[in-house]
Amino acid sequence: MESLVNVSKKIIYYVSNLGADKVSIIDGNSYSVIKEVEVGSRPQDIVVDEKNNVYIATDRNSKVTLIDHLYNTNKTWSMPNNGSIKLDSISQKIYVCNTEEICIYNISSGEILGRITGFIAADSMELDKSRKKLFVLDIFQNEIKVYDTTDFKLIKEYKEVGNTPSYIFMGENERYLYISNKGLNRGSYSGNISILDLETGKISYINFQEGSSIIDLDGNENFLYAANNGLHRIEVIDIINKKCIASISTTLPELQRIRLSPDEKLLLVTSKNSEGKGVLDRIDISKNVILDTFIFNEKNIVPYDIGIVIENKKIEEKNCISMNSNNKLQYEKGSTILARKVISTYKEKINFTQVCMEISLKDDESLRIEDIIFENCNVIEESKSRKILESKEKYLILEYDFYIPYYIKCKNQNEEKYIIEGKLKGKQKARLYVSDYKEGNGVEYVVKSLTKLISSPIKKDNLITFDVSSIISTYAIIEDLVVIPFCNRCMEFKGDISYE
C-alpha cells in the first residue's frame, strides 16, 4: 500500500552567520525564522544534498555539521577546514578544504578516504556534474588544479588564472570556469572575472569599473551574477556576449554571498553594513529588482552563505545518514601528553605593489638581479593591542604592526655578489576565537608569513621595483593536556590536535 505524501511546496532558507555560532533557518513563504541551530563558531559554506540534508562547515572548531530535514543537528564530524566544502552524495564523499590540503571523507562512516596536498592556500572548489573531476583554486599560487575523484590524482593544471582570484564557478556547459578576482589592495587595478576555457586553456576577461571587487559568482546557462563588493552591487552578465547588461543595488553595502534558487527565478543575497546590521535580499531576476528583505534583528551579525531547500513531498526518513557499526574504530584508552594546541587561526592575503628599493652604483657598474628571498614576518611588540569584542566575549581583535625582511641577491658584470637588504611593512587586525580561554591562562599569539613575488623585479637607473603577495597567519596557542587515543584496528595513533 502506498503512503500519502504532502505535495505542497515549501521553501526553506538556511543562512550561516559568521558573527554568531549558529545557522538561521527561515521560512521562505512567511519570511519568518523557524529555528536557529547552534553549530559552532564561524559557520561558513552550506551545502544541500538531494534529501534536503544541510551540511555546514565551521572553521573555528574544525567541524562539519549535518542539519536534517527536521532541523535537527543529528550528526557532527571532526573535519578540520577553512570553511570550504563540496559534497558528492551519490558516492558518499565530502571534500573538505583545509588551506594546505583537501581531505576526502566517507559521509556514512566519517572515515578519511584520502588527502590531496601541495597547496599553499586552497580556498575554493568545484565538482563537475558527473562528480568525476574536482577543481581546486589556490588563491596564493594563482592556479587551478584538476583531480580525478576516483584516485585523487592530478589530471591538469592551469596557471595564472587571475590577478587576485577568490572563487570559482562552473558554467552550465562545463566548458568554462569563471573566476572572481577581488583586485589588488593598492594601485589602479580593478577586480574582474577571468573566464578559463577548459578545452584550450585560454583565459579571457570581463572587466568592470575601477574600484570593483568581485567576491562571489552564480548563474545559469544565460546569465552570470557577480557580487561586486567594491561597488556594492550585483553585476548581471550576458554569458554569450560576455557583457555586463545590468546592475542591482543591495539593501546593505557590504555583500557576502549570492545564491540562485533551484527554479532560477530568484537570487538570494546576504549583505551587511559597518554598524553590525545584516540582511537577506530576495531579487526577482526577471526584473532585476529586490522583492523583499529579511532583517536579522541581532547586532554584529554577519549573514554569509545561503542554502535553499524546496520541499515538494513529505520525507519519512528521520535519519538520512547512519553510522555503519562495522566501520567504527574501537579505541582503547590513550596516552596523555602536554601539547601546544592551536585554538584559533586568522589568515589574510596582503599585496604589496610597486615596492621600491634604491641602490647605489658606481658610474660604470651594472647589477643583475638573481633572486629575492623573503623571511618570516616580525611583529613589532610595542604595537600590539588586544580588544575583546563587545557582546562577543569569546572573540578577540589582535592588532599589530609587522615587517617582512627580504634580501635581493645580485651580481655585477664581474660576477661579484651583492646582497641588498630591505623590509616590507604592514598592519594586521586579526579576529581570533578564544572560546573560554583567557590571556591569564597562557594564551600565546604566534604570527607567520608566506611571501612570494607576483611580478618580476624591474631595475631602472638606481631603483629596483617589484610586486609581492603575502599570507599573514595569526595563531592563538595554548598548552593543554590532551589524550591521544590508540586505534586497535590500524595500530596507529589517531588525533585531532593541531601542533605548532
C-alpha positions in Angstrom: 0.0 0.0 0.0 1.4 3.4 -0.9 1.6 6.1 1.8 0.1 9.5 1.3 2.5 12.4 0.8 2.3 16.1 1.2 2.8 17.7 -2.2 2.6 21.3 -1.0 5.6 23.4 -1.9 7.7 24.7 0.9 10.8 26.8 0.6 13.4 27.0 3.4 16.5 29.2 3.5 19.5 28.3 5.7 21.8 31.2 6.4 25.1 30.8 8.1 26.2 33.7 10.4 29.9 34.5 10.7 29.3 36.7 13.7 27.4 34.1 15.6 27.7 30.4 16.3 24.5 29.4 14.5 22.6 28.9 11.3 19.3 30.7 10.9 16.5 28.6 9.3 14.0 30.9 7.5 10.6 30.0 6.1 10.7 31.3 2.6 6.9 31.6 2.4 6.3 33.7 5.5 9.8 35.1 5.8 9.9 34.2 9.5 12.5 32.3 11.5 11.7 28.6 12.0 14.7 27.8 14.2 18.2 28.9 15.0 20.7 26.0 15.3 24.0 26.2 17.2 26.8 24.7 15.1 30.0 26.2 16.4 31.9 29.4 15.7 32.2 31.0 12.3 29.8 28.8 10.2 30.7 29.3 6.5 29.9 27.1 3.5 26.4 25.5 3.3 25.8 22.5 1.0 22.4 20.9 0.4 22.0 17.3 -0.8 19.2 15.5 -2.7 17.4 14.5 0.5 17.4 18.1 1.8 20.0 17.5 4.4 22.2 20.5 5.0 25.9 20.4 5.7 27.7 23.4 7.3 31.5 23.9 7.7 32.8 25.8 10.8 36.5 26.6 10.6 37.0 27.7 14.2 36.0 24.4 15.8 37.1 22.2 12.8 33.6 20.7 12.4 31.2 19.8 9.7 27.6 19.6 11.0 24.5 18.0 9.4 21.1 19.5 9.9 18.4 17.1 8.7 15.0 17.9 7.2 13.5 18.1 10.7 16.1 20.8 11.6 18.0 18.6 14.0 21.8 18.5 14.2 21.9 14.7 14.5 25.5 14.4 13.2 28.7 16.3 13.6 32.1 15.3 12.2 35.6 16.4 13.3 36.9 17.6 9.9 39.5 20.5 10.1 38.5 23.1 7.4 38.8 26.7 6.3 35.1 26.9 5.7 35.0 25.4 2.2 33.3 22.1 1.4 31.8 20.2 -1.5 29.5 17.2 -1.4 29.1 14.1 -3.6 26.1 12.4 -2.0 25.9 9.7 -4.7 29.4 8.3 -3.9 29.0 9.4 -0.2 32.1 11.6 -0.3 32.6 15.0 1.2 35.6 17.2 0.1 36.9 19.4 2.9 39.3 22.2 2.2 41.9 22.9 4.9 44.0 25.5 3.1 47.2 23.4 2.6 45.3 20.2 1.8 41.9 18.7 0.6 40.7 15.8 2.8 38.1 13.4 1.4 35.8 11.6 3.9 33.1 9.0 3.7 29.9 10.6 4.9 28.4 7.5 6.4 31.4 6.3 8.4 33.4 9.6 8.8 36.5 7.6 7.7 39.1 9.6 5.7 39.4 8.2 2.2 42.4 10.3 1.0 44.3 13.6 1.1 45.3 15.9 -1.7 48.3 18.0 -0.8 50.6 20.5 -2.4 48.6 23.7 -1.9 49.6 26.9 -0.3 46.2 28.5 0.1 43.4 26.3 -1.4 40.2 28.3 -0.9 37.5 27.3 -3.4 36.4 24.1 -5.0 34.1 22.9 -7.7 32.9 19.5 -8.9 31.7 18.7 -12.4 28.2 17.3 -12.9 29.5 13.7 -13.2 31.4 14.1 -10.0 34.5 12.7 -11.8 36.6 15.8 -11.6 37.5 18.1 -8.7 38.6 21.7 -9.5 40.7 23.4 -6.7 41.7 27.1 -6.7 44.9 28.0 -4.9 44.5 31.8 -4.3 48.2 32.2 -3.4 49.7 30.3 -6.3 47.1 31.8 -8.6 46.3 28.4 -10.2 43.6 25.8 -10.6 44.4 22.1 -10.3 42.0 19.4 -11.6 41.9 16.0 -9.9 40.4 12.6 -10.7 37.9 11.9 -7.9 38.4 8.1 -8.2 42.1 8.0 -7.2 42.6 11.8 -6.3 45.5 12.1 -8.8 46.3 15.3 -10.6 44.8 15.5 -14.2 45.6 19.0 -15.3 46.9 22.3 -14.0 46.0 25.9 -15.1 48.4 28.7 -14.1 48.0 32.5 -13.8 44.2 32.3 -13.8 43.6 35.8 -12.5 45.1 38.8 -10.6 43.6 38.1 -7.1 41.3 35.1 -7.5 38.9 34.3 -4.7 36.1 32.0 -6.0 35.4 29.6 -8.9 32.1 28.8 -10.6 31.5 26.3 -13.4 29.2 27.2 -16.3 26.3 25.0 -17.4 28.0 23.5 -20.4 31.1 22.7 -18.3 33.5 24.1 -20.8 34.2 27.4 -19.0 35.2 28.0 -15.4 34.6 31.5 -14.1 37.0 33.0 -11.6 36.1 36.0 -9.4 39.0 38.5 -8.8 39.0 40.8 -5.9 41.5 43.3 -7.3 44.8 44.4 -5.7 44.6 46.4 -2.5 46.7 49.2 -3.9 47.3 50.8 -7.2 44.8 51.3 -10.1 43.8 47.7 -10.5 40.2 46.7 -10.5 38.5 43.4 -9.8 37.2 41.4 -12.7 36.2 37.9 -13.9 38.5 35.5 -15.6 37.0 33.0 -18.0 39.1 29.8 -18.3 38.4 27.7 -21.4 38.9 24.2 -20.0 39.5 22.8 -23.5 42.1 25.2 -24.8 43.4 26.6 -21.5 43.0 30.1 -22.8 41.8 32.9 -20.5 39.6 35.9 -21.3 38.2 38.6 -19.0 35.1 40.5 -18.2 36.1 43.9 -16.8 34.2 46.3 -14.7 34.5 49.9 -13.5 37.5 50.9 -11.4 37.0 50.1 -7.7 35.3 46.8 -8.4 36.0 43.8 -6.2 34.3 40.6 -7.3 33.9 38.1 -4.4 31.3 35.6 -5.4 29.6 34.1 -8.5 26.4 32.2 -9.5 24.5 31.7 -12.7 22.6 29.7 -15.3 23.0 28.9 -19.0 22.2 32.5 -20.0 23.3 34.8 -17.2 26.2 35.1 -14.7 25.7 37.0 -11.5 28.7 38.6 -9.8 28.8 40.0 -6.3 30.7 43.3 -6.7 31.6 44.2 -3.1 33.8 47.2 -4.2 30.8 49.0 -5.9 28.2 47.5 -3.5 26.0 45.8 -6.2 25.3 42.7 -8.2 26.5 42.6 -11.8 24.3 40.9 -14.3 26.3 39.4 -17.2 25.2 38.1 -20.6 27.2 34.9 -20.8 27.1 34.5 -24.6 28.3 38.1 -25.3 30.4 38.3 -22.2 29.0 41.7 -21.4 27.6 43.3 -18.2 24.0 44.3 -19.1 22.6 45.5 -15.7 23.5 46.0 -12.1 21.4 45.6 -8.9 22.0 47.6 -5.7 21.5 45.6 -2.5 19.9 46.8 0.8 23.2 47.0 2.6 26.6 47.9 1.1 28.9 45.0 2.1 28.0 41.9 0.0 28.7 38.5 1.3 27.3 35.7 -0.8 24.8 35.2 -3.7 22.8 32.1 -4.5 20.4 31.4 -7.3 17.2 29.5 -6.4 16.8 26.0 -7.8 13.9 27.2 -10.0 16.2 30.0 -11.3 13.6 32.7 -10.5 15.2 34.3 -7.5 18.6 35.5 -6.5 19.3 35.4 -2.7 21.9 37.9 -1.4 23.4 38.4 2.0 24.8 41.8 2.9 25.8 43.8 6.0 27.0 47.3 7.0 29.6 48.7 9.3 27.1 49.2 12.1 26.6 45.5 12.7 23.3 45.1 10.7 22.7 42.1 8.4 20.0 41.3 5.8 18.9 38.7 3.3 17.6 40.1 0.0 15.4 38.3 -2.5 15.8 39.5 -6.0 13.4 38.8 -8.9 15.9 38.1 -11.8 13.2 38.6 -14.5 13.1 42.3 -13.5 16.4 42.6 -11.6 14.6 44.2 -8.6 14.5 43.4 -4.8 11.2 41.8 -3.9 11.7 41.8 -0.2 14.3 41.9 2.6 14.7 39.8 5.7 16.4 41.7 8.5 18.4 39.9 11.2 17.5 41.5 14.5 20.7 40.8 16.4 23.6 43.2 16.3 27.1 42.4 15.0 25.5 39.7 12.8 27.3 38.7 9.6 25.0 36.7 7.4 27.1 34.7 5.0 26.3 31.6 2.9 22.8 30.5 1.8 21.4 27.0 1.4 18.0 26.7 -0.4 15.6 23.8 0.2 12.4 23.2 -1.8 10.2 20.5 -0.2 7.7 19.0 -2.6 6.7 16.0 -0.6 6.7 14.5 2.9 10.1 13.0 3.8 9.6 10.0 6.0 13.2 9.2 6.9 14.2 10.7 10.2 17.8 9.9 9.9 19.3 10.1 6.4 22.8 9.3 7.4 23.6 6.3 9.6 26.9 5.1 11.1 27.8 1.6 9.9 28.9 -0.3 13.1 31.4 -2.3 11.0 33.3 0.8 10.1 33.6 2.2 13.7 37.0 2.3 15.2 37.3 0.7 18.6 39.7 2.8 20.7 41.5 1.9 23.9 42.5 4.4 26.5 45.3 6.5 25.0 48.3 8.5 26.3 48.0 11.9 28.0 50.5 14.4 26.7 51.2 18.2 27.2 50.7 19.6 23.7 50.7 23.1 22.2 47.3 23.4 20.7 46.1 25.9 18.1 42.7 27.2 19.3 42.1 29.8 16.6 43.7 31.0 13.3 43.3 34.1 11.2 44.7 34.3 7.7 44.8 37.3 5.4 46.4 37.8 2.0 48.1 41.2 1.6 49.5 42.5 -1.6 52.5 45.0 -1.6 52.5 46.7 -5.0 55.3 48.8 -6.5 57.8 48.0 -3.8 60.9 50.3 -4.5 64.5 49.7 -3.4 67.1 52.4 -4.1 70.6 51.1 -4.8 74.0 52.8 -5.0 76.0 52.0 -8.1 79.3 53.2 -9.5 79.2 55.0 -12.8 80.5 52.0 -14.8 78.8 49.3 -12.7 75.7 47.2 -13.6 73.8 44.7 -11.5 71.9 41.6 -12.5 69.2 40.5 -10.1 69.3 36.8 -9.4 66.8 36.2 -6.6 64.7 37.8 -3.9 64.4 35.9 -0.6 61.7 36.7 2.0 62.0 35.8 5.7 59.1 35.2 8.1 57.5 38.4 9.3 58.4 40.0 12.6 55.9 41.6 14.9 56.7 45.0 16.5 55.9 44.1 20.1 55.2 47.6 21.3 52.5 48.0 18.5 50.4 45.0 19.8 47.0 45.7 21.2 44.2 43.4 22.2 40.5 44.1 22.4 37.5 41.9 23.4 34.5 42.5 21.1 31.5 43.9 22.9 28.8 41.3 23.4 31.2 38.8 21.9 33.5 37.9 24.8 34.8 34.8 23.0 36.2 36.9 20.2 39.3 39.0 20.4 40.8 41.5 18.0 44.6 41.5 17.9 46.2 44.4 16.1 49.9 44.8 15.4 52.4 46.3 13.0 54.8 43.9 11.3 57.7 43.9 8.8 59.0 41.2 6.4 62.7 41.2 5.9 63.9 40.5 2.3 67.2 40.1 0.6 67.9 40.9 -3.1 70.7 38.8 -4.5 72.6 40.4 -7.3 75.8 40.1 -9.3 77.7 42.8 -11.2 79.5 42.5 -14.5 82.5 40.9 -12.8 80.3 38.2 -11.2 80.9 39.7 -7.8 77.9 39.0 -5.5 75.9 41.7 -3.7 73.1 41.3 -1.2 70.7 44.3 -0.7 68.5 44.2 2.4 65.0 45.7 2.7 61.7 45.4 4.7 58.1 45.2 3.8 56.0 47.0 6.4 52.3 46.4 7.2 49.5 46.4 9.7 47.2 43.5 10.7 43.9 43.3 12.5 43.3 39.6 13.3 40.0 38.4 14.7 40.5 35.3 16.9 38.1 33.0 18.6 39.4 32.3 22.1 36.4 30.4 23.5 36.7 30.1 27.3 40.4 30.6 27.3 41.7 33.8 28.9 45.0 35.5 28.4 45.8 34.8 32.0 45.6 31.1 31.3 48.6 31.2 28.9 47.2 32.0 25.5 50.1 32.8 23.2 50.0 34.6 19.8 52.2 33.4 17.0 52.5 35.2 13.6 53.8 33.6 10.5 54.0 34.7 6.9 54.4 33.1 3.5 55.6 35.6 0.8 56.3 35.4 -2.9 56.8 37.7 -5.9 53.8 38.3 -8.1 55.8 40.3 -10.7 59.4 40.1 -11.9 61.7 42.7 -10.4 62.5 45.6 -12.8 65.7 47.6 -12.5 65.7 51.1 -13.9 68.5 53.5 -13.1 69.2 53.2 -9.4 65.7 51.7 -8.5 64.5 48.1 -8.3 60.7 47.7 -8.3 58.5 44.6 -7.8 55.1 43.4 -6.6 54.8 41.0 -3.7 51.9 38.9 -2.2 52.0 37.6 1.4 49.7 35.5 3.5 49.9 36.6 7.1 48.7 33.9 9.6 47.9 34.7 13.2 47.6 31.8 15.7 46.2 31.7 19.2 48.0 28.8 21.0 47.7 27.2 24.4 49.4 24.4 26.2 46.9 21.7 27.2 46.7 18.2 28.4 45.5 16.0 25.6 44.5 12.3 25.4 45.8 10.7 22.2 43.5 7.6 21.6 45.1 4.4 20.3 43.4 2.6 17.4 43.1 -1.2 17.7 42.3 -1.8 14.1 45.0 0.3 12.3 47.6 0.1 15.2 48.5 3.7 15.0 47.8 6.9 17.0 44.8 9.0 15.8 44.4 12.6 16.9 42.5 15.7 16.3 45.2 18.1 17.5 46.9 20.9 15.7 50.5 21.3 16.7 52.7 24.4 16.4 
